[in-house]
Amino acid sequence: MERILPAHLNPKTLARQRTPGDANRLAITQTGGGHFNGTRLLEAAKSVLKGTRRRAVIEKIAYQGAAITVKLIAEEGENDWAEFLSAFLDFFRVVVKERVAEYGATSFWPEIFLKYRQGCEPGEVKYRDGFLQLNRSVIFPGDNIDSELSGVGTALSAKNENYQNMSNLVIDEIRCGVIQISNYSPLSAGLGYVELPVFLKNKKAIINVQNKDNRCFGYAILSWWKAKDTDGRVPHIESQWCYKEEDFQELGLDKLSYPVKPEDTRLMEEQLHTKINVYTYNDDEGKMITPFYYSRYEGESIGHVNLLFFREHWAWIRNFSRFAAKTHYAGNCQRYWCTRCLNSFLTQSKLEEHTMYCRRPDYCEKVQILSSTIEM
């Protein structure tokens, strides 16, 4: 639960965005590429902001407006969870309805940023930044948005209750609610070589083989498997990763049907006897990282691998801490990451304590991929 907010969501930034005496503020902050007119979207949110000192902001615009971040900034000092959640869901409803009406099927990821307080005695009070995030869902034209929102509210409340009970925390301040939104387009299968965004490439956390065929999924698995034979001593130069047909035959990768589609991940686990987690991102720079599929494979396994799926391409996440750092955590100290929900902790013991809650059966979430639903 020891979470440090991303730079654009830190308290100083939010304080500047809350302008005293100026209620119902609407703003568009274009921080990505392309041109996008979000006035219509924010105008639709006026009814939710009326009579409050909350503020709505559109930022992180990418892909000519196909992917955006919409933020509802809480009132200064706001700490009533039920009241803010109700306002956030109302805001969510009008934003998503407007987006679906204008663009059609829409993917979304809701998040809420908070500050928790632990302890009551003077000198013993500690503060922790909190981050509640749900996985990707899709709303199609004609879907019952109210029914979808009911599930979102229940899941966010469950996460908040989980964190509070886990470490005896109480909410000190609610900072903002965030909706990551992108146009929904069914993901295609992996094809050819695709270069990583500079932000992710500079982390040196991902091995992205320069393949010339449609077997990038196989190359990603091989990168992970072969690195185990070299104690992790692997080249960072993509062109130095070369594999022969017998390498594919060793793991049975030659028998897979290529290109591999993201919705086939569970089938790949069964065929390769390997636990596979899949992550993706939803902006131009590779900073909006989100879990795509978390393994539930319970058979005999040869190992556990983390893969990145982006722009119809697969790559191996060699170092998960580097991969997640400075996207979900702004500091530089060692962190221990939950690969399921992307929360980070200062100690291994804190991570293990969190894991007992995060992975229990009654704390299950679902992420919709294409027309199927896969349990996370």
N, C-alpha and C positions, 0 to 999 in steps of 0.2 A: 504494500500500500504506500511505500515510500516513493512517491512519484513527483517528478519535477515537470512542470508544464512546458510544452513547446514555447519557443520565444514569442510567437504571435499571440499566445494565450496567457502570458504571465501577468501577475497582478498589476504591474506598472502600465503595461499596454492596455489592459482592460480599464484601468482608472482613467487613462486619457480618453478612452472611447465613451466613458460615462460622462456626459457633460451636465453638471448641476444646473437645474432650472430650465432644462431643455428636454421635456418629455417627448415621447413618440419620435425619437430621432431615427431616421432611416439613412443608410449609407451604402455605397458600393466602393469597395477597395480592390482595384484590379491589380493582382500580384502575379498573374500568369499570362500566357500568351493569348493572342486572339482578341476579338472584340465581342462584347456581350452586353446587351441592354437589360439589366435586371430590375429596372424601375417597376415594371408591371408586377414582378414577383413580390417586391417589397411593399408596393401599394396594397397588395392583397392581404398583407400582414398587419395593416393599420388597426383593424378591429381588435386584434389580439393585444396590441400595445396600448390601446386607448386607456387612459386613466392610470397608467403605470409609468415608472421611470426606467423601464427596460428599453433596450435598443437592439435593432436588427441590423446586421451587416452581411453583405455578400463579399467574399474574398476568394483568393486562390482559384481564379478562373482559368480553366485549361481547355484545350481542344476546341477553341472557338465557342466556348460556353457549354460544350457538351458535358463538362465536369465542373462542378462548382462547390464551394463550401458556404453554407448559410449559418450564421451564428446569432443566437438570441442571448444578449448580455444581460445578466441579472442585475437587479438594483443593488446598490452598494450596501453591504452588510446583510443581504438577504440570506436567510438560513431555514426557511420553512420548506421542507422537502415536498410535501403534498401540494402546497400552493404553487411552487415553481414547476413541478412536474405537470400539473394540470395546465398551466400556461404554456409550457413547452410543447405538450401534445396538441393544444389548440393551434399553436404556431406551426407545428409540424403538419397538421391537417391542411391548413390553408396553403402552405408552401408546396406540399406534395400534390394537392389537387390542382393548383395552378400549373405546376411543372408537367404533370401528366396531361392536362388539357392542351398544353402548348407543344410538348415534345413526344407524347405517347408513353410507352412503357419506361419506367424509371427505376433505377437501382438506388438504394439509400443505406447509409450507415449512421445511426444516431449515437451521439456521445454526450456526456455531461461531465464538466470539470468542476471540482469542489475543493474546499480546504477543510480537513478534519482536525478535531482537537482531541487530545488524549490527556487525561489527568485534570484535577481540579485545584489541588493545593498550590499556593504560590511557589514558584521555582521548580515545580514538577510538570507544568503544562508543556506539552509538545504539540507541534503542528505538522500535519502531513498533507501533501497534495494528493488528491484523488482523481481517478480517471475511470469513468464507467463507459464501456463501449459494447455495442452489440454487433453481430456479424451482418453481412450483406443480406438484404431482402429485396424483392422485386415487386412492384405494383404495376399492374396492367390496366389499361382503360376498361372501365366496367367493374373492376374489383371493388369490394367493400372496404374502403379505407378506414372506416371507424373500427371494423373488426381487427384489421391489421394493427391499428394504434393501440387497441386494448392489450394486445400481446406485447407491444413495445413497452408500454407503461409497466406491465407486470414484471417483465424481464429486468428493466432498469431498477425497479424497486427491490427486486430480489438481490441484485448485485450490491446495491447500497446497503441493504440489511446484512448481507454476507460480510462485507468489509467492516461494518460497524461492530458486529458481534465478534468477528475474528480478533480484533485488537482493542476492544472496549473504546471505540471512537464515537464521537458525536460530531454532527455537522457544525462547523464554525461559520462557513460562508459558502454559498453557491456562486460560482463565477460565471458560467455560461453553459448553454446547451448548443450543441453543434450538429448539423446534419450534412454529411458528405453525400452529394447527389451526382449521379451521372446518368446519361442516356443509356438505356438497356439495349445491348446488342448481343445475341447469342455468341459465346466464345467459340472460335474456330479451333481446329487442331494445330499442333505445333508445326511450323514450316520453316526451313532454312535458318540461316544465322541472322540474328538481330542484335545490334550493339546496345549495350546497357546505357541508361542515362548517365551523364557525367557524375552526378551526385552519388549514385550507387557504385559506379566504377571506381571512384576515388577511395571508397571504403576498403577495397581489396578484400571483400568478404564473400564475393560470388565468383564461381568458376563458370565461365560462359564459353563453351567450346565453339570454335569457328567451323561448324559443320557446313557441308555443301548439299546435303540431302534433307529429307523430312524426318530424320530420326533424332532430333534434338533431345527428346525425352530419354532415349537410350543413352546418349552421350552424357546427359546430366547424371543419370544413375551410375554410369561407368566412372565418372569423375570421382564420385563419392566412394565407390567400391575400391578403386585402384589406390586412392589416397590412404586407405586403411593398411595397405601393404607397404607404404613408405613412411609410416608413423606421422602422417600429416605433412611431410615435406613435399610440397607440390609447387610447380611453377605458377606464377601469376600471369604470365604472358599467354594469352588465349591460343595463339597459333602453335604453341609448344605441346598442346594436348592432342595427341594423335592415337587413334585406336584402329585395330585390325578386326577383321570379321570374326576371328577366333575369340576376341575379347567379348563380342556380343554373344557368342555361343556359350561362353563360360557361365553366364547368368541366365541364359534363356531369353536374352533380349532380342535375339534374331527371330523368335517365334511370335513376337508381339505384332499387332496390326498397327502400322504407322500411316499417317501421323496420329499420335495419341491425343485424345480429346480430354479436357479437364474433368468432364463428368465421368470419365472412365477410371479415375484415380482409385476408387475402391476395388475395381476389377484388377488393376495393375498390382495392388497390394496382394491379392489372392494369388496371382500368377507368379509374382516374384518373391513371395513370402517375406515382404519388407513393409515396415511401417512408413508411411509417406505423409508428410505435412506439406500443404501447398499454400503459398502466399502470393499476393499480387499488389499492385499499386494503382492509384486512380488519378494521377496528375501527369504533367509533362516531365517533372524532375525526378520522380521516384521517391517522393517524401511522404506521400499519403499511403502508407503501407497498411494492409489489412489481411487477416487470416482468410483464406479461401476454403480450405478443407483441412480438418484435423483428424488424424488417424484414429479409427476405432477398431483396427485389426487386432484380433486376439489370438490368431493362430501362431504356430511356431515361426519365429522371425529371425532373419539373418542380421537385422539392424534397423535403425531408424534414421531416415534422411529427410532434410528440409529442402524443398524445391521452390523456385520462383517461376511463376507463369506470367509473362508479359508480352503483349503485342504478338500473340499467337506463337510464342517461343518458350522453351524450358531451359532453366539453368540451375546449377547446384549452389545452395547457400552454404558455403564452407564454414563461415564464422557467424553464428547467429547474433552474438553480442554486438559485433561491428555492424551487422546488417540493420539491427533495430536502433542502434545508438543515434542520437540527434534527430530521430524522427519521432520517437515516443518518449525520449528523455534527452534533456538539454545539457546535462553535466558531462564530466570527463572521468569520474571515478568508476571503479569496477562495479558492474551490475549483474544480477542473476535474474534471468528472464523466464517468464512463463510463456512457452511457445504457443499456448492455446489462446490466451487473451491479451498478450503483449504488455502485461504489467511487469514491472521490474522491482527488484529488492536489493538491499545492501548486503544481505547475508544469505547463504545457502539454506540456513535453518528457516528464515522467514519465507523463502520460496517454497520449501517443503510444507510449511504450515499452510500457506495459501493453496498449494496444489490439492490438499485434502478437500478443500471446499470447491475449488474451480472444476475439478474433474469428477465430482460425485454425480451419480445418476440423476438426482432430482435437480441438478443445476445444469441440465442439458439445454443447449440452444440448437436452433436449426438454421441452416443457411441454404437458400434456394439457388440451385444451379440449373439453368435452362428450365425444363419443365419438371425436373425431379427435385426432391427434397432430401438432403443428406444430413444426418445428425452430426453435430459437432461434439 
